[in-house]
Amino acid sequence: MSTPQVVVHRDKELMARAAAARLITKVVDAQAARGAASVVLTGGRNGNALLAALAESPARDAVDWARLDLWWGDERFLPEGDPERNVTQARAALLDAVPVDPARVHAMPPAAGAYGADADAAAAGYAAELAAAAGPEDHGGVPSFDVLLLGVGPDTHVASLFPEHPGVRETARTVVGVHGAPKPPPTRVSLTLPAIRAAREVWLLAAGEDKAAAVALALSAPGEIQAPASGAYGRARTLWLLDRAAAAKLPPQLYPPASS
């Protein structure tokens, strides 16, 4: 378990650009060290803003896109191509503009696909795909992701792990079907906290005043059942990337003035 580090940027636009630059550096370093890199993407406004900033960055060409595996932390269980699916939004923001290897883009199964309307079977299928990609040196039946990105919801949810819901209590499975989610759509597929914690680095993204209470609560370590974001951490590093609005309720000693 790594101690959270907090970086605060002036506004959400700067946060997205800085996070994109940070991610490019991390991927390039991982590819240089191990030949390939793996990143878990997140949806939502902050995740998509990061991808859009990455697409616009001249430094994006430093990444060897053919040697990058992309996974997802969660997905809305909707039909293939639905505009609300995280993978659909990621393609529009970035993936259609870079030479990724389609075989290394590991989208979560859609509804009405191979698993029909069974989100639990879709979750088991994704867990099997993760396990097949994991090596003997990896942890918990998933690859050792270089960076796992997570957005933080106003209720402190991450991926599709919501406070007090069954998924946040899961300790054995790496992927679960989510039913009755408190935000639409109610049916989803999500990595669990054990899978998230297998990542080398976990980066949590939050921007906007509507996230300030959630950020302050999660960083006060109330427990993952009540605040799932507090249970999301990487093996080597846990990084909270915030704008000033999202950091507004944090005590100043949690981050250095230079970071803002």
C-alpha beads as a LAMMPS data file, in Angstrom:
LAMMPS data file: protein, C-alpha beads

260 atoms
259 bonds

1 atom types
1 bond types

-500.0 500.0 xlo xhi
-500.0 500.0 ylo yhi
-500.0 500.0 zlo zhi

Masses

1 110.0

Atoms # bond

1 1 1 0.000 0.000 0.000
2 1 1 1.400 3.389 -1.004
3 1 1 0.775 6.650 0.807
4 1 1 -1.390 9.009 -1.251
5 1 1 0.324 11.963 -2.880
6 1 1 -1.746 15.019 -3.800
7 1 1 -1.040 17.359 -6.714
8 1 1 -3.292 20.376 -7.191
9 1 1 -3.514 22.280 -10.467
10 1 1 -4.961 25.718 -11.116
11 1 1 -7.975 24.519 -13.121
12 1 1 -9.390 21.433 -14.828
13 1 1 -7.861 22.272 -18.222
14 1 1 -4.362 22.491 -16.794
15 1 1 -4.990 19.359 -14.773
16 1 1 -5.939 17.415 -17.921
17 1 1 -2.889 18.616 -19.856
18 1 1 -0.514 17.932 -16.972
19 1 1 -1.987 14.472 -16.381
20 1 1 -1.646 13.668 -20.082
21 1 1 2.010 14.742 -20.057
22 1 1 2.613 12.699 -16.923
23 1 1 0.984 9.643 -18.507
24 1 1 3.042 9.927 -21.698
25 1 1 6.237 9.987 -19.633
26 1 1 5.154 6.987 -17.582
27 1 1 4.222 4.928 -20.651
28 1 1 7.455 5.777 -22.476
29 1 1 9.497 4.859 -19.402
30 1 1 7.639 1.556 -18.977
31 1 1 8.128 0.670 -22.645
32 1 1 11.830 1.445 -22.381
33 1 1 12.177 -0.689 -19.260
34 1 1 9.967 -3.658 -20.148
35 1 1 9.236 -3.431 -23.868
36 1 1 5.530 -2.730 -23.406
37 1 1 3.190 -0.842 -21.117
38 1 1 -0.314 -1.322 -19.794
39 1 1 -2.786 1.359 -18.750
40 1 1 -6.287 1.104 -17.345
41 1 1 -8.518 3.880 -18.659
42 1 1 -11.418 5.577 -16.953
43 1 1 -14.431 7.343 -18.392
44 1 1 -16.315 10.351 -17.139
45 1 1 -15.533 13.985 -17.740
46 1 1 -12.070 13.939 -16.208
47 1 1 -10.970 10.701 -17.828
48 1 1 -12.165 11.838 -21.240
49 1 1 -10.569 15.272 -20.771
50 1 1 -7.227 13.576 -20.108
51 1 1 -7.590 11.478 -23.278
52 1 1 -8.496 14.539 -25.335
53 1 1 -5.470 16.403 -23.957
54 1 1 -3.296 13.419 -24.795
55 1 1 -4.636 13.417 -28.370
56 1 1 -3.736 17.099 -28.718
57 1 1 -0.240 16.742 -27.238
58 1 1 2.686 16.810 -29.694
59 1 1 4.454 14.446 -27.291
60 1 1 1.920 11.677 -27.952
61 1 1 4.167 10.432 -30.773
62 1 1 6.778 9.455 -28.184
63 1 1 4.490 6.557 -27.228
64 1 1 4.865 3.326 -29.178
65 1 1 1.135 2.773 -29.531
66 1 1 1.623 -0.720 -30.938
67 1 1 3.207 -1.804 -27.639
68 1 1 0.530 -0.443 -25.321
69 1 1 -2.205 -2.546 -23.726
70 1 1 -5.351 -0.644 -22.790
71 1 1 -7.859 -1.932 -20.278
72 1 1 -10.868 -0.380 -18.552
73 1 1 -11.676 0.015 -14.881
74 1 1 -15.400 -0.198 -15.506
75 1 1 -17.977 -0.041 -18.237
76 1 1 -21.644 0.686 -18.680
77 1 1 -23.304 -2.572 -19.716
78 1 1 -24.820 -1.227 -22.905
79 1 1 -24.731 -2.434 -26.523
80 1 1 -21.587 -2.108 -28.624
81 1 1 -21.217 1.410 -29.996
82 1 1 -23.577 3.027 -27.505
83 1 1 -22.408 6.629 -27.013
84 1 1 -22.558 6.204 -23.228
85 1 1 -20.030 3.363 -23.201
86 1 1 -16.601 4.385 -21.921
87 1 1 -14.857 2.663 -24.811
88 1 1 -16.980 4.543 -27.350
89 1 1 -16.041 7.848 -25.740
90 1 1 -12.372 6.842 -25.533
91 1 1 -12.314 6.050 -29.237
92 1 1 -13.758 9.478 -30.036
93 1 1 -11.394 11.309 -27.672
94 1 1 -8.151 9.504 -28.538
95 1 1 -8.039 5.952 -29.834
96 1 1 -9.277 6.661 -33.352
97 1 1 -6.464 9.202 -33.746
98 1 1 -3.501 7.004 -32.747
99 1 1 -2.102 3.738 -34.163
100 1 1 -3.161 1.410 -31.375
101 1 1 -3.123 -2.330 -32.016
102 1 1 -6.808 -3.383 -31.957
103 1 1 -5.798 -6.670 -30.344
104 1 1 -4.359 -4.747 -27.402
105 1 1 -7.493 -2.666 -26.774
106 1 1 -9.280 -4.750 -24.158
107 1 1 -12.804 -3.351 -24.024
108 1 1 -15.217 -4.801 -21.503
109 1 1 -17.965 -6.922 -23.075
110 1 1 -21.092 -5.084 -24.241
111 1 1 -24.688 -5.957 -23.550
112 1 1 -26.286 -8.009 -26.329
113 1 1 -22.846 -9.368 -27.181
114 1 1 -21.312 -12.760 -26.436
115 1 1 -22.830 -12.764 -22.946
116 1 1 -26.250 -11.447 -23.865
117 1 1 -27.854 -9.564 -21.012
118 1 1 -25.800 -11.339 -18.312
119 1 1 -23.496 -8.751 -16.751
120 1 1 -22.121 -11.289 -14.292
121 1 1 -21.057 -13.590 -17.128
122 1 1 -19.512 -10.585 -18.910
123 1 1 -17.555 -9.795 -15.743
124 1 1 -16.316 -13.380 -15.514
125 1 1 -15.269 -13.235 -19.161
126 1 1 -13.262 -10.058 -18.591
127 1 1 -11.682 -11.581 -15.490
128 1 1 -10.583 -14.533 -17.619
129 1 1 -9.061 -12.166 -20.192
130 1 1 -7.154 -10.370 -17.441
131 1 1 -5.931 -13.652 -15.969
132 1 1 -4.723 -14.812 -19.381
133 1 1 -2.670 -11.618 -19.741
134 1 1 -1.130 -11.893 -16.280
135 1 1 2.347 -13.332 -15.945
136 1 1 3.805 -15.431 -13.122
137 1 1 5.300 -12.298 -11.594
138 1 1 1.962 -10.476 -11.509
139 1 1 -0.378 -10.143 -8.565
140 1 1 -3.899 -11.409 -7.989
141 1 1 -4.770 -12.759 -11.426
142 1 1 -4.374 -9.475 -13.322
143 1 1 -1.451 -7.865 -15.155
144 1 1 0.708 -5.423 -13.222
145 1 1 -0.786 -2.315 -14.798
146 1 1 1.721 0.509 -15.095
147 1 1 -0.970 3.128 -14.472
148 1 1 -4.587 2.634 -13.481
149 1 1 -6.710 5.755 -13.901
150 1 1 -9.821 6.368 -11.827
151 1 1 -12.306 9.192 -11.729
152 1 1 -13.737 10.038 -8.316
153 1 1 -17.498 10.519 -8.092
154 1 1 -19.237 13.056 -5.841
155 1 1 -20.244 10.107 -3.631
156 1 1 -16.595 8.858 -3.542
157 1 1 -17.257 5.994 -5.954
158 1 1 -14.441 4.809 -8.206
159 1 1 -14.865 2.597 -11.268
160 1 1 -18.403 1.304 -10.604
161 1 1 -17.772 0.573 -6.929
162 1 1 -20.352 2.556 -4.992
163 1 1 -20.532 3.168 -1.229
164 1 1 -22.137 0.278 0.646
165 1 1 -22.810 -1.694 -2.552
166 1 1 -21.786 -5.358 -2.861
167 1 1 -19.011 -4.719 -5.376
168 1 1 -16.948 -2.639 -2.975
169 1 1 -16.993 -5.513 -0.493
170 1 1 -15.604 -8.056 -2.973
171 1 1 -12.299 -9.562 -1.864
172 1 1 -11.860 -12.572 -4.177
173 1 1 -13.012 -11.767 -7.714
174 1 1 -11.181 -9.267 -9.922
175 1 1 -14.246 -8.192 -11.934
176 1 1 -17.908 -8.062 -10.934
177 1 1 -21.246 -7.316 -12.478
178 1 1 -22.870 -4.289 -10.851
179 1 1 -26.636 -4.172 -10.461
180 1 1 -28.763 -1.322 -9.181
181 1 1 -26.055 1.324 -9.476
182 1 1 -27.253 4.642 -7.996
183 1 1 -26.443 6.465 -11.233
184 1 1 -27.608 5.433 -14.693
185 1 1 -27.279 3.015 -16.270
186 1 1 -27.914 0.700 -13.326
187 1 1 -26.103 -2.301 -14.813
188 1 1 -22.344 -2.155 -15.204
189 1 1 -19.140 -4.191 -15.119
190 1 1 -16.308 -3.134 -12.816
191 1 1 -12.874 -4.055 -11.583
192 1 1 -12.817 -4.710 -7.857
193 1 1 -10.522 -3.169 -5.284
194 1 1 -8.184 -6.218 -5.270
195 1 1 -7.676 -5.801 -9.033
196 1 1 -7.160 -2.060 -8.683
197 1 1 -4.554 -2.566 -5.970
198 1 1 -2.524 -4.844 -8.230
199 1 1 -1.512 -1.803 -10.315
200 1 1 1.934 -0.339 -9.903
201 1 1 0.429 3.141 -9.822
202 1 1 -3.137 4.323 -9.244
203 1 1 -4.037 7.879 -10.271
204 1 1 -7.296 9.356 -9.037
205 1 1 -8.691 12.311 -10.986
206 1 1 -11.113 14.891 -9.626
207 1 1 -11.977 18.379 -10.839
208 1 1 -14.776 20.758 -9.919
209 1 1 -16.347 21.962 -6.716
210 1 1 -18.883 19.111 -6.805
211 1 1 -15.975 16.736 -6.048
212 1 1 -14.515 18.699 -3.118
213 1 1 -16.451 16.956 -0.339
214 1 1 -15.727 13.519 -1.812
215 1 1 -12.007 14.226 -2.099
216 1 1 -11.801 15.472 1.480
217 1 1 -13.752 12.490 2.771
218 1 1 -11.752 9.891 0.854
219 1 1 -8.411 11.356 1.944
220 1 1 -9.524 11.322 5.578
221 1 1 -9.412 7.492 5.354
222 1 1 -12.954 6.684 6.497
223 1 1 -12.847 3.135 5.126
224 1 1 -13.512 1.790 1.656
225 1 1 -17.065 0.563 2.285
226 1 1 -18.245 4.099 3.048
227 1 1 -15.810 5.814 0.647
228 1 1 -14.557 3.449 -2.069
229 1 1 -11.970 5.970 -3.310
230 1 1 -10.133 5.635 -0.012
231 1 1 -9.536 1.950 -0.801
232 1 1 -8.011 2.596 -4.230
233 1 1 -4.227 2.607 -4.072
234 1 1 -1.277 1.350 -6.055
235 1 1 1.550 -0.931 -5.028
236 1 1 4.236 1.670 -5.726
237 1 1 2.354 4.961 -5.926
238 1 1 -1.053 6.507 -5.349
239 1 1 -1.506 9.905 -6.929
240 1 1 -4.457 12.251 -6.510
241 1 1 -4.605 14.740 -9.395
242 1 1 -6.934 17.612 -8.555
243 1 1 -7.861 21.106 -9.577
244 1 1 -8.189 23.855 -6.972
245 1 1 -11.978 23.533 -6.840
246 1 1 -11.814 19.817 -6.013
247 1 1 -9.098 20.467 -3.410
248 1 1 -10.995 23.305 -1.742
249 1 1 -11.949 21.303 1.376
250 1 1 -8.558 19.701 1.943
251 1 1 -6.333 20.892 4.785
252 1 1 -3.397 22.812 3.215
253 1 1 -0.828 20.532 4.806
254 1 1 -1.914 17.707 2.490
255 1 1 -0.286 19.297 -0.530
256 1 1 2.582 21.758 -1.024
257 1 1 1.725 25.289 -2.161
258 1 1 3.939 24.837 -5.233
259 1 1 1.607 22.166 -6.578
260 1 1 -1.170 24.688 -7.075

Bonds

1 1 1 2
2 1 2 3
3 1 3 4
4 1 4 5
5 1 5 6
6 1 6 7
7 1 7 8
8 1 8 9
9 1 9 10
10 1 10 11
11 1 11 12
12 1 12 13
13 1 13 14
14 1 14 15
15 1 15 16
16 1 16 17
17 1 17 18
18 1 18 19
19 1 19 20
20 1 20 21
21 1 21 22
22 1 22 23
23 1 23 24
24 1 24 25
25 1 25 26
26 1 26 27
27 1 27 28
28 1 28 29
29 1 29 30
30 1 30 31
31 1 31 32
32 1 32 33
33 1 33 34
34 1 34 35
35 1 35 36
36 1 36 37
37 1 37 38
38 1 38 39
39 1 39 40
40 1 40 41
41 1 41 42
42 1 42 43
43 1 43 44
44 1 44 45
45 1 45 46
46 1 46 47
47 1 47 48
48 1 48 49
49 1 49 50
50 1 50 51
51 1 51 52
52 1 52 53
53 1 53 54
54 1 54 55
55 1 55 56
56 1 56 57
57 1 57 58
58 1 58 59
59 1 59 60
60 1 60 61
61 1 61 62
62 1 62 63
63 1 63 64
64 1 64 65
65 1 65 66
66 1 66 67
67 1 67 68
68 1 68 69
69 1 69 70
70 1 70 71
71 1 71 72
72 1 72 73
73 1 73 74
74 1 74 75
75 1 75 76
76 1 76 77
77 1 77 78
78 1 78 79
79 1 79 80
80 1 80 81
81 1 81 82
82 1 82 83
83 1 83 84
84 1 84 85
85 1 85 86
86 1 86 87
87 1 87 88
88 1 88 89
89 1 89 90
90 1 90 91
91 1 91 92
92 1 92 93
93 1 93 94
94 1 94 95
95 1 95 96
96 1 96 97
97 1 97 98
98 1 98 99
99 1 99 100
100 1 100 101
101 1 101 102
102 1 102 103
103 1 103 104
104 1 104 105
105 1 105 106
106 1 106 107
107 1 107 108
108 1 108 109
109 1 109 110
110 1 110 111
111 1 111 112
112 1 112 113
113 1 113 114
114 1 114 115
115 1 115 116
116 1 116 117
117 1 117 118
118 1 118 119
119 1 119 120
120 1 120 121
121 1 121 122
122 1 122 123
123 1 123 124
124 1 124 125
125 1 125 126
126 1 126 127
127 1 127 128
128 1 128 129
129 1 129 130
130 1 130 131
131 1 131 132
132 1 132 133
133 1 133 134
134 1 134 135
135 1 135 136
136 1 136 137
137 1 137 138
138 1 138 139
139 1 139 140
140 1 140 141
141 1 141 142
142 1 142 143
143 1 143 144
144 1 144 145
145 1 145 146
146 1 146 147
147 1 147 148
148 1 148 149
149 1 149 150
150 1 150 151
151 1 151 152
152 1 152 153
153 1 153 154
154 1 154 155
155 1 155 156
156 1 156 157
157 1 157 158
158 1 158 159
159 1 159 160
160 1 160 161
161 1 161 162
162 1 162 163
163 1 163 164
164 1 164 165
165 1 165 166
166 1 166 167
167 1 167 168
168 1 168 169
169 1 169 170
170 1 170 171
171 1 171 172
172 1 172 173
173 1 173 174
174 1 174 175
175 1 175 176
176 1 176 177
177 1 177 178
178 1 178 179
179 1 179 180
180 1 180 181
181 1 181 182
182 1 182 183
183 1 183 184
184 1 184 185
185 1 185 186
186 1 186 187
187 1 187 188
188 1 188 189
189 1 189 190
190 1 190 191
191 1 191 192
192 1 192 193
193 1 193 194
194 1 194 195
195 1 195 196
196 1 196 197
197 1 197 198
198 1 198 199
199 1 199 200
200 1 200 201
201 1 201 202
202 1 202 203
203 1 203 204
204 1 204 205
205 1 205 206
206 1 206 207
207 1 207 208
208 1 208 209
209 1 209 210
210 1 210 211
211 1 211 212
212 1 212 213
213 1 213 214
214 1 214 215
215 1 215 216
216 1 216 217
217 1 217 218
218 1 218 219
219 1 219 220
220 1 220 221
221 1 221 222
222 1 222 223
223 1 223 224
224 1 224 225
225 1 225 226
226 1 226 227
227 1 227 228
228 1 228 229
229 1 229 230
230 1 230 231
231 1 231 232
232 1 232 233
233 1 233 234
234 1 234 235
235 1 235 236
236 1 236 237
237 1 237 238
238 1 238 239
239 1 239 240
240 1 240 241
241 1 241 242
242 1 242 243
243 1 243 244
244 1 244 245
245 1 245 246
246 1 246 247
247 1 247 248
248 1 248 249
249 1 249 250
250 1 250 251
251 1 251 252
252 1 252 253
253 1 253 254
254 1 254 255
255 1 255 256
256 1 256 257
257 1 257 258
258 1 258 259
259 1 259 260
